[in-house]
Amino acid sequence: MTILFMVIVGAFIGAATNFIAIRMLFRPFEAKYIGKWRVPFTPGVIPKRREELAVKIGEVVAEHLLTKEAVQEKLSEETLRAELIVTTNELVLEKLRVATTPNELLAQWDMTEFGDTAHVRIELFLKGQLDQFFVKRNDQSVQAVLPDVVQQELARKIPAITTQTLQKIGLFTASDAGKLQIKAMIERILAEHGKVGGMVGLFLNNDTFVTRMQKEVVKFIGKPETAGVLEALIVSEWQQFSGRALIDVIPVSKQEKFSEQLVAEIMRTVQLEKWMDTPVQEWIRPYEQEILDKVVPFLVDAVLQFAREHSADVMRRLEIGKMVQHQIEAFSLAEMEQIVLDISGKELKMITYLGGFLGGFIGILQGVIAIWF
């Protein structure tokens, strides 16, 4: 009975001591006073050292856990890249399934006034840009004003323009209408020479002569030399034209009207009202596969690359240590206690049981010693 009594008392004391010690990690949450005298061991260890604990955990996380190297290694993982691409593609497809017009988007963003005045704003913007263009470029030549790509395209198309022009002239000359024009021209020339022309007309079989002239003109038009002459003429005329000052081509008095007509033509071509009522997805859908296969991977790679290169600066600006510290300080003590118990509840119970086991074992030793010695 002595040994049994010692075992029960020792187990109770060991278990109770460990249980109280575990509870004293958190409780009491506040210091307890008897008059002006603070009760020892109040508040608990963690409440008493809460600020120091928050600072230390923040430092550990920033310096040893969430380091620049760890973040860069994670951002370099191929699995992360693949997951981001899949997620982004799903988001793109989800947005493409919904028909949303620019007007609806402006309504969602509370910018309907901008949509209502967009037409006027664009016209004023284009008009202002054209006015500035003329003010800055009036003294420059047409060649200096036109972009190089336009000049190169014009130079490339001059041979084609020459060929098409000669073909159309040849077709017209060979037609009945062309024959009538040649006949009228011959008659006009003869008439201009008075009696001499009239006498020459008597000796000529007019219809036969016109037919022969028609054939000769068509033959002349089809010669390569003619094409070369016409092409050289077009090039020469273009060079003379492009060398003129812009103000000579479009005088100041006509620039205002030119700007208005050009802006009006642009607005008619753009059809802004129709575009504003057309779902954005209709404009994007033809390029859907290209967006998924090329644009999305490119953007994901660009974002990851940017994140890797600037991870150190971003983490420094985020102040991870202070962020963790503030989050810990924001927790109530009851929440912190519950988190610890949720994570280590079984282990803490085992510590209590271990205290009871050790207390019982010590009770056995005490009972044996009490009986035999």
C-alpha positions as a Markdown table, in Angstrom:
| # | Residue | x | y | z |
|---|---|---|---|---|
| 1 | Met | 0.0 | 0.0 | 0.0 |
| 2 | Thr | 2.9 | 2.3 | 0.7 |
| 3 | Ile | 4.4 | 1.7 | -2.7 |
| 4 | Leu | 1.0 | 2.1 | -4.4 |
| 5 | Phe | 0.3 | 5.3 | -2.5 |
| 6 | Met | 3.8 | 6.7 | -3.5 |
| 7 | Val | 3.2 | 5.8 | -7.2 |
| 8 | Ile | -0.2 | 7.5 | -7.3 |
| 9 | Val | 1.1 | 10.6 | -5.6 |
| 10 | Gly | 4.3 | 10.7 | -7.7 |
| 11 | Ala | 2.4 | 10.2 | -11.0 |
| 12 | Phe | -0.1 | 12.9 | -10.1 |
| 13 | Ile | 2.6 | 15.4 | -9.1 |
| 14 | Gly | 4.7 | 14.7 | -12.3 |
| 15 | Ala | 1.7 | 15.0 | -14.6 |
| 16 | Ala | 0.3 | 18.0 | -12.9 |
| 17 | Thr | 3.7 | 19.7 | -12.9 |
| 18 | Asn | 4.2 | 19.3 | -16.6 |
| 19 | Phe | 0.6 | 20.2 | -17.4 |
| 20 | Ile | 0.9 | 23.4 | -15.3 |
| 21 | Ala | 4.3 | 24.2 | -17.0 |
| 22 | Ile | 2.8 | 23.8 | -20.4 |
| 23 | Arg | -0.1 | 26.0 | -19.5 |
| 24 | Met | 2.2 | 28.6 | -18.1 |
| 25 | Leu | 3.8 | 29.1 | -21.5 |
| 26 | Phe | 0.7 | 31.2 | -22.4 |
| 27 | Arg | -1.3 | 31.7 | -19.2 |
| 28 | Pro | -2.1 | 33.9 | -17.6 |
| 29 | Phe | -2.3 | 36.3 | -20.6 |
| 30 | Glu | -1.8 | 39.3 | -18.3 |
| 31 | Ala | 0.1 | 40.0 | -15.1 |
| 32 | Lys | -1.8 | 39.3 | -11.8 |
| 33 | Tyr | -1.4 | 41.6 | -8.8 |
| 34 | Ile | -2.1 | 41.3 | -5.1 |
| 35 | Gly | -2.3 | 45.0 | -4.2 |
| 36 | Lys | 0.9 | 46.4 | -5.7 |
| 37 | Trp | 2.7 | 43.1 | -5.6 |
| 38 | Arg | 2.9 | 41.2 | -9.0 |
| 39 | Val | 2.3 | 37.5 | -8.7 |
| 40 | Pro | 5.5 | 35.6 | -9.8 |
| 41 | Phe | 5.4 | 34.0 | -13.3 |
| 42 | Thr | 2.6 | 36.2 | -14.5 |
| 43 | Pro | 2.0 | 36.8 | -17.3 |
| 44 | Gly | 3.0 | 33.5 | -19.0 |
| 45 | Val | 6.3 | 33.1 | -20.8 |
| 46 | Ile | 5.1 | 33.8 | -24.3 |
| 47 | Pro | 2.9 | 36.8 | -23.4 |
| 48 | Lys | 5.8 | 38.3 | -21.4 |
| 49 | Arg | 8.2 | 37.8 | -24.3 |
| 50 | Arg | 5.8 | 38.3 | -27.1 |
| 51 | Glu | 7.5 | 41.3 | -28.7 |
| 52 | Glu | 10.9 | 39.7 | -28.5 |
| 53 | Leu | 9.5 | 36.4 | -29.9 |
| 54 | Ala | 7.8 | 38.3 | -32.8 |
| 55 | Val | 11.1 | 40.1 | -33.7 |
| 56 | Lys | 13.1 | 36.9 | -33.5 |
| 57 | Ile | 10.7 | 34.9 | -35.6 |
| 58 | Gly | 10.7 | 37.7 | -38.2 |
| 59 | Glu | 14.5 | 37.7 | -38.3 |
| 60 | Val | 14.6 | 33.9 | -38.7 |
| 61 | Val | 12.1 | 33.9 | -41.5 |
| 62 | Ala | 13.8 | 36.8 | -43.4 |
| 63 | Glu | 17.4 | 35.6 | -42.9 |
| 64 | His | 17.2 | 31.8 | -43.0 |
| 65 | Leu | 13.9 | 30.7 | -44.4 |
| 66 | Leu | 12.5 | 33.2 | -47.0 |
| 67 | Thr | 15.9 | 34.2 | -48.5 |
| 68 | Lys | 16.7 | 35.7 | -51.9 |
| 69 | Glu | 18.3 | 32.4 | -53.0 |
| 70 | Ala | 15.3 | 30.4 | -51.9 |
| 71 | Val | 12.9 | 32.7 | -53.8 |
| 72 | Gln | 15.1 | 32.7 | -56.9 |
| 73 | Glu | 15.4 | 28.9 | -56.8 |
| 74 | Lys | 11.6 | 28.6 | -56.6 |
| 75 | Leu | 11.0 | 31.1 | -59.4 |
| 76 | Ser | 13.4 | 29.1 | -61.6 |
| 77 | Glu | 11.5 | 25.8 | -61.2 |
| 78 | Glu | 10.1 | 24.5 | -64.5 |
| 79 | Thr | 7.0 | 23.1 | -62.7 |
| 80 | Leu | 6.2 | 26.6 | -61.4 |
| 81 | Arg | 6.5 | 28.0 | -65.0 |
| 82 | Ala | 4.3 | 25.2 | -66.4 |
| 83 | Glu | 1.6 | 25.8 | -63.7 |
| 84 | Leu | 1.6 | 29.5 | -64.3 |
| 85 | Ile | 1.2 | 29.0 | -68.0 |
| 86 | Val | -1.7 | 26.6 | -67.5 |
| 87 | Thr | -3.4 | 28.9 | -65.0 |
| 88 | Thr | -3.0 | 31.9 | -67.3 |
| 89 | Asn | -4.3 | 30.0 | -70.3 |
| 90 | Glu | -7.4 | 29.0 | -68.3 |
| 91 | Leu | -7.9 | 32.6 | -67.3 |
| 92 | Val | -7.6 | 33.8 | -70.9 |
| 93 | Leu | -10.0 | 31.1 | -72.2 |
| 94 | Glu | -12.5 | 32.0 | -69.4 |
| 95 | Lys | -12.4 | 35.7 | -70.4 |
| 96 | Leu | -12.8 | 34.8 | -74.1 |
| 97 | Arg | -16.0 | 32.9 | -73.4 |
| 98 | Val | -17.6 | 36.1 | -72.1 |
| 99 | Ala | -18.8 | 38.7 | -74.6 |
| 100 | Thr | -17.9 | 42.1 | -73.3 |
| 101 | Thr | -18.0 | 45.3 | -75.4 |
| 102 | Pro | -15.8 | 48.3 | -74.7 |
| 103 | Asn | -18.9 | 50.3 | -73.7 |
| 104 | Glu | -19.7 | 47.6 | -71.1 |
| 105 | Leu | -16.2 | 47.7 | -69.8 |
| 106 | Leu | -16.3 | 51.5 | -69.4 |
| 107 | Ala | -19.7 | 51.1 | -67.6 |
| 108 | Gln | -18.1 | 48.6 | -65.2 |
| 109 | Trp | -15.2 | 51.0 | -64.6 |
| 110 | Asp | -17.6 | 53.9 | -64.2 |
| 111 | Met | -16.1 | 55.7 | -67.2 |
| 112 | Thr | -19.2 | 56.0 | -69.4 |
| 113 | Glu | -18.6 | 59.7 | -69.9 |
| 114 | Phe | -15.3 | 58.9 | -71.5 |
| 115 | Gly | -17.0 | 56.5 | -73.9 |
| 116 | Asp | -19.6 | 59.1 | -74.8 |
| 117 | Thr | -17.0 | 61.7 | -75.6 |
| 118 | Ala | -14.4 | 59.4 | -77.1 |
| 119 | His | -15.3 | 60.3 | -80.7 |
| 120 | Val | -14.9 | 64.0 | -80.0 |
| 121 | Arg | -11.7 | 63.4 | -78.0 |
| 122 | Ile | -10.1 | 61.4 | -80.8 |
| 123 | Glu | -11.1 | 63.9 | -83.5 |
| 124 | Leu | -9.6 | 66.8 | -81.4 |
| 125 | Phe | -6.5 | 64.8 | -80.7 |
| 126 | Leu | -5.9 | 63.9 | -84.4 |
| 127 | Lys | -6.7 | 67.5 | -85.5 |
| 128 | Gly | -4.1 | 68.8 | -82.9 |
| 129 | Gln | -1.5 | 66.3 | -84.1 |
| 130 | Leu | -2.0 | 67.3 | -87.7 |
| 131 | Asp | -1.8 | 71.0 | -86.9 |
| 132 | Gln | 1.5 | 70.4 | -85.0 |
| 133 | Phe | 2.7 | 68.3 | -87.9 |
| 134 | Phe | 2.2 | 71.2 | -90.4 |
| 135 | Val | 3.7 | 73.8 | -88.0 |
| 136 | Lys | 6.9 | 71.7 | -87.6 |
| 137 | Arg | 7.2 | 70.4 | -91.2 |
| 138 | Asn | 5.9 | 73.1 | -93.5 |
| 139 | Asp | 9.5 | 74.1 | -94.5 |
| 140 | Gln | 10.6 | 70.6 | -95.1 |
| 141 | Ser | 10.4 | 68.8 | -98.4 |
| 142 | Val | 7.8 | 66.1 | -99.1 |
| 143 | Gln | 10.7 | 63.6 | -99.3 |
| 144 | Ala | 11.8 | 64.5 | -95.7 |
| 145 | Val | 8.3 | 64.3 | -94.4 |
| 146 | Leu | 7.4 | 60.9 | -95.8 |
| 147 | Pro | 8.8 | 57.9 | -93.8 |
| 148 | Asp | 11.5 | 55.8 | -95.5 |
| 149 | Val | 9.3 | 52.8 | -95.7 |
| 150 | Val | 6.7 | 54.8 | -97.7 |
| 151 | Gln | 9.3 | 56.0 | -100.1 |
| 152 | Gln | 10.8 | 52.5 | -100.5 |
| 153 | Glu | 7.3 | 51.1 | -101.2 |
| 154 | Leu | 6.6 | 53.8 | -103.8 |
| 155 | Ala | 10.0 | 53.2 | -105.5 |
| 156 | Arg | 9.2 | 49.4 | -105.5 |
| 157 | Lys | 5.8 | 49.9 | -107.1 |
| 158 | Ile | 6.8 | 52.4 | -109.9 |
| 159 | Pro | 7.6 | 49.6 | -112.4 |
| 160 | Ala | 4.2 | 47.9 | -111.6 |
| 161 | Ile | 2.4 | 51.3 | -112.0 |
| 162 | Thr | 4.1 | 51.8 | -115.4 |
| 163 | Thr | 3.1 | 48.4 | -116.6 |
| 164 | Gln | -0.5 | 48.8 | -115.5 |
| 165 | Thr | -0.7 | 52.2 | -117.0 |
| 166 | Leu | 0.6 | 51.1 | -120.4 |
| 167 | Gln | -1.7 | 48.1 | -120.3 |
| 168 | Lys | -4.8 | 50.2 | -119.7 |
| 169 | Ile | -3.7 | 52.7 | -122.4 |
| 170 | Gly | -3.1 | 49.8 | -124.8 |
| 171 | Leu | -6.5 | 48.3 | -124.1 |
| 172 | Phe | -8.2 | 51.6 | -124.6 |
| 173 | Thr | -6.3 | 52.4 | -127.8 |
| 174 | Ala | -7.2 | 49.0 | -129.3 |
| 175 | Ser | -10.9 | 49.4 | -128.5 |
| 176 | Asp | -13.5 | 51.1 | -130.6 |
| 177 | Ala | -13.6 | 54.0 | -128.3 |
| 178 | Gly | -9.8 | 54.4 | -128.8 |
| 179 | Lys | -10.2 | 54.2 | -132.5 |
| 180 | Leu | -12.8 | 57.0 | -132.4 |
| 181 | Gln | -10.5 | 59.1 | -130.3 |
| 182 | Ile | -7.6 | 58.6 | -132.8 |
| 183 | Lys | -10.0 | 59.5 | -135.7 |
| 184 | Ala | -11.2 | 62.7 | -133.9 |
| 185 | Met | -7.6 | 63.7 | -133.1 |
| 186 | Ile | -6.5 | 63.2 | -136.8 |
| 187 | Glu | -9.5 | 65.2 | -138.0 |
| 188 | Arg | -8.7 | 68.0 | -135.5 |
| 189 | Ile | -5.0 | 68.1 | -136.6 |
| 190 | Leu | -6.0 | 68.3 | -140.3 |
| 191 | Ala | -8.6 | 71.0 | -139.6 |
| 192 | Glu | -6.0 | 73.1 | -137.7 |
| 193 | His | -3.9 | 73.2 | -140.9 |
| 194 | Gly | -6.6 | 74.8 | -143.0 |
| 195 | Lys | -6.7 | 74.1 | -146.7 |
| 196 | Val | -3.5 | 72.1 | -146.7 |
| 197 | Gly | -5.0 | 69.8 | -144.1 |
| 198 | Gly | -8.2 | 69.5 | -146.1 |
| 199 | Met | -6.3 | 68.6 | -149.2 |
| 200 | Val | -4.3 | 65.9 | -147.3 |
| 201 | Gly | -7.6 | 64.5 | -146.0 |
| 202 | Leu | -8.9 | 64.1 | -149.5 |
| 203 | Phe | -6.0 | 61.9 | -150.5 |
| 204 | Leu | -6.2 | 59.7 | -147.4 |
| 205 | Asn | -8.7 | 57.0 | -146.9 |
| 206 | Asn | -9.6 | 58.2 | -143.4 |
| 207 | Asp | -10.9 | 54.9 | -142.0 |
| 208 | Thr | -8.0 | 52.9 | -143.3 |
| 209 | Phe | -5.5 | 55.4 | -142.1 |
| 210 | Val | -7.1 | 55.5 | -138.6 |
| 211 | Thr | -6.9 | 51.7 | -138.4 |
| 212 | Arg | -3.3 | 51.7 | -139.3 |
| 213 | Met | -2.5 | 54.5 | -136.9 |
| 214 | Gln | -4.4 | 52.5 | -134.2 |
| 215 | Lys | -2.2 | 49.5 | -134.8 |
| 216 | Glu | 1.0 | 51.5 | -134.8 |
| 217 | Val | 0.0 | 53.2 | -131.5 |
| 218 | Val | -0.8 | 49.9 | -129.8 |
| 219 | Lys | 2.5 | 48.5 | -131.1 |
| 220 | Phe | 4.4 | 51.5 | -129.8 |
| 221 | Ile | 2.8 | 51.2 | -126.4 |
| 222 | Gly | 3.8 | 47.6 | -126.1 |
| 223 | Lys | 7.5 | 48.2 | -126.8 |
| 224 | Pro | 9.9 | 47.9 | -123.8 |
| 225 | Glu | 11.4 | 51.2 | -124.7 |
| 226 | Thr | 8.1 | 52.9 | -124.1 |
| 227 | Ala | 7.8 | 51.4 | -120.7 |
| 228 | Gly | 11.3 | 52.6 | -119.9 |
| 229 | Val | 10.6 | 56.1 | -121.1 |
| 230 | Leu | 7.3 | 56.2 | -119.0 |
| 231 | Glu | 9.0 | 54.8 | -115.9 |
| 232 | Ala | 11.8 | 57.4 | -116.2 |
| 233 | Leu | 9.2 | 60.1 | -116.6 |
| 234 | Ile | 7.3 | 59.0 | -113.5 |
| 235 | Val | 10.5 | 58.8 | -111.5 |
| 236 | Ser | 11.6 | 62.2 | -112.7 |
| 237 | Glu | 8.2 | 63.7 | -111.8 |
| 238 | Trp | 8.1 | 62.1 | -108.4 |
| 239 | Gln | 11.6 | 63.4 | -107.7 |
| 240 | Gln | 10.6 | 66.9 | -108.6 |
| 241 | Phe | 7.4 | 66.6 | -106.6 |
| 242 | Ser | 9.1 | 65.1 | -103.5 |
| 243 | Gly | 11.7 | 67.8 | -103.6 |
| 244 | Arg | 9.1 | 70.6 | -103.2 |
| 245 | Ala | 8.4 | 72.0 | -99.7 |
| 246 | Leu | 5.3 | 70.7 | -98.0 |
| 247 | Ile | 3.9 | 74.3 | -97.8 |
| 248 | Asp | 4.1 | 74.5 | -101.6 |
| 249 | Val | 2.2 | 71.3 | -102.0 |
| 250 | Ile | -0.4 | 72.1 | -99.4 |
| 251 | Pro | -0.6 | 75.8 | -98.9 |
| 252 | Val | -1.4 | 77.2 | -95.4 |
| 253 | Ser | -4.8 | 78.4 | -96.5 |
| 254 | Lys | -5.7 | 74.8 | -97.4 |
| 255 | Gln | -4.1 | 72.9 | -94.5 |
| 256 | Glu | -7.1 | 73.5 | -92.2 |
| 257 | Lys | -9.5 | 72.0 | -94.6 |
| 258 | Phe | -7.1 | 69.2 | -95.5 |
| 259 | Ser | -6.8 | 68.3 | -91.8 |
| 260 | Glu | -10.6 | 68.3 | -91.3 |
| 261 | Gln | -11.2 | 66.1 | -94.3 |
| 262 | Leu | -8.4 | 63.7 | -93.3 |
| 263 | Val | -9.7 | 63.3 | -89.8 |
| 264 | Ala | -13.2 | 62.8 | -91.0 |
| 265 | Glu | -12.1 | 60.1 | -93.4 |
| 266 | Ile | -10.1 | 58.4 | -90.6 |
| 267 | Met | -13.1 | 58.4 | -88.3 |
| 268 | Arg | -15.4 | 57.0 | -91.1 |
| 269 | Thr | -12.9 | 54.3 | -91.7 |
| 270 | Val | -12.4 | 53.4 | -88.1 |
| 271 | Gln | -16.2 | 53.4 | -87.3 |
| 272 | Leu | -15.6 | 54.0 | -83.6 |
| 273 | Glu | -19.3 | 53.6 | -82.6 |
| 274 | Lys | -19.4 | 50.1 | -84.2 |
| 275 | Trp | -16.1 | 49.1 | -82.6 |
| 276 | Met | -17.3 | 50.3 | -79.1 |
| 277 | Asp | -20.4 | 48.0 | -79.4 |
| 278 | Thr | -18.4 | 45.0 | -80.7 |
| 279 | Pro | -17.3 | 42.4 | -78.0 |
| 280 | Val | -13.6 | 42.7 | -77.3 |
| 281 | Gln | -13.4 | 38.9 | -77.6 |
| 282 | Glu | -14.4 | 39.0 | -81.3 |
| 283 | Trp | -11.2 | 41.1 | -82.0 |
| 284 | Ile | -9.1 | 38.7 | -79.9 |
| 285 | Arg | -10.6 | 35.3 | -80.8 |
| 286 | Pro | -8.9 | 35.0 | -84.3 |
| 287 | Tyr | -5.5 | 35.1 | -82.4 |
| 288 | Glu | -6.6 | 32.9 | -79.6 |
| 289 | Gln | -4.3 | 30.0 | -80.3 |
| 290 | Glu | -1.3 | 32.3 | -81.0 |
| 291 | Ile | -2.0 | 34.0 | -77.6 |
| 292 | Leu | -2.1 | 30.7 | -75.8 |
| 293 | Asp | 1.0 | 29.2 | -77.5 |
| 294 | Lys | 3.2 | 32.3 | -77.7 |
| 295 | Val | 2.0 | 35.4 | -75.9 |
| 296 | Val | 1.1 | 33.7 | -72.6 |
| 297 | Pro | 4.5 | 31.8 | -72.3 |
| 298 | Phe | 6.3 | 34.9 | -73.3 |
| 299 | Leu | 4.6 | 37.0 | -70.6 |
| 300 | Val | 5.0 | 34.3 | -67.9 |
| 301 | Asp | 8.7 | 34.1 | -68.8 |
| 302 | Ala | 9.1 | 37.9 | -68.7 |
| 303 | Val | 7.3 | 38.1 | -65.3 |
| 304 | Leu | 9.4 | 35.3 | -63.8 |
| 305 | Gln | 12.6 | 36.8 | -65.2 |
| 306 | Phe | 11.7 | 40.2 | -63.7 |
| 307 | Ala | 10.9 | 38.6 | -60.4 |
| 308 | Arg | 14.2 | 36.7 | -60.3 |
| 309 | Glu | 16.3 | 39.8 | -61.2 |
| 310 | His | 14.5 | 42.0 | -58.7 |
| 311 | Ser | 13.7 | 39.5 | -56.0 |
| 312 | Ala | 16.3 | 40.9 | -53.6 |
| 313 | Asp | 15.0 | 44.5 | -54.0 |
| 314 | Val | 11.4 | 43.4 | -53.7 |
| 315 | Met | 12.1 | 41.5 | -50.6 |
| 316 | Arg | 14.0 | 44.4 | -49.1 |
| 317 | Arg | 11.1 | 46.7 | -49.8 |
| 318 | Leu | 8.6 | 44.3 | -48.5 |
| 319 | Glu | 10.6 | 44.0 | -45.2 |
| 320 | Ile | 9.6 | 40.3 | -44.7 |
| 321 | Gly | 11.0 | 40.3 | -41.2 |
| 322 | Lys | 8.8 | 43.2 | -40.1 |
| 323 | Met | 5.9 | 41.8 | -41.9 |
| 324 | Val | 6.1 | 38.5 | -40.0 |
| 325 | Gln | 6.7 | 40.5 | -36.8 |
| 326 | His | 3.6 | 42.6 | -37.3 |
| 327 | Gln | 1.5 | 39.5 | -38.2 |
| 328 | Ile | 2.5 | 37.7 | -35.0 |
| 329 | Glu | 1.9 | 40.8 | -32.9 |
| 330 | Ala | -1.6 | 41.1 | -34.5 |
| 331 | Phe | -2.5 | 37.6 | -33.3 |
| 332 | Ser | -4.4 | 37.5 | -30.0 |
| 333 | Leu | -2.8 | 35.4 | -27.3 |
| 334 | Ala | -5.7 | 33.0 | -27.3 |
| 335 | Glu | -5.3 | 32.5 | -31.1 |
| 336 | Met | -1.6 | 31.9 | -30.7 |
| 337 | Glu | -2.2 | 29.4 | -27.9 |
| 338 | Gln | -4.8 | 27.6 | -30.0 |
| 339 | Ile | -2.4 | 27.5 | -33.0 |
| 340 | Val | 0.3 | 25.9 | -30.8 |
| 341 | Leu | -2.1 | 23.4 | -29.4 |
| 342 | Asp | -3.5 | 22.5 | -32.8 |
| 343 | Ile | 0.0 | 21.9 | -34.1 |
| 344 | Ser | 1.6 | 20.2 | -31.0 |
| 345 | Gly | -1.4 | 19.1 | -29.0 |
| 346 | Lys | -0.5 | 15.4 | -29.1 |
| 347 | Glu | 3.2 | 16.1 | -28.2 |
| 348 | Leu | 2.2 | 18.3 | -25.3 |
| 349 | Lys | -0.2 | 15.6 | -24.0 |
| 350 | Met | 2.7 | 13.0 | -24.3 |
| 351 | Ile | 4.9 | 15.4 | -22.2 |
| 352 | Thr | 2.1 | 15.4 | -19.5 |
| 353 | Tyr | 1.9 | 11.6 | -19.6 |
| 354 | Leu | 5.7 | 11.4 | -19.5 |
| 355 | Gly | 5.6 | 13.5 | -16.3 |
| 356 | Gly | 3.1 | 11.2 | -14.8 |
| 357 | Phe | 5.1 | 8.1 | -15.8 |
| 358 | Leu | 8.3 | 9.5 | -14.3 |
| 359 | Gly | 6.5 | 10.6 | -11.2 |
| 360 | Gly | 5.1 | 7.1 | -10.7 |
| 361 | Phe | 8.5 | 5.5 | -11.3 |
| 362 | Ile | 10.0 | 7.9 | -8.7 |
| 363 | Gly | 7.1 | 6.9 | -6.4 |
| 364 | Ile | 8.1 | 3.3 | -6.7 |
| 365 | Leu | 11.6 | 4.0 | -5.7 |
| 366 | Gln | 10.5 | 6.2 | -2.8 |
| 367 | Gly | 8.2 | 3.4 | -1.6 |
| 368 | Val | 10.9 | 0.8 | -1.8 |
| 369 | Ile | 13.3 | 3.0 | 0.0 |
| 370 | Ala | 10.7 | 3.9 | 2.7 |
| 371 | Ile | 9.9 | 0.2 | 3.4 |
| 372 | Trp | 13.4 | -1.3 | 3.3 |
| 373 | Phe | 15.5 | 1.5 | 4.7 |
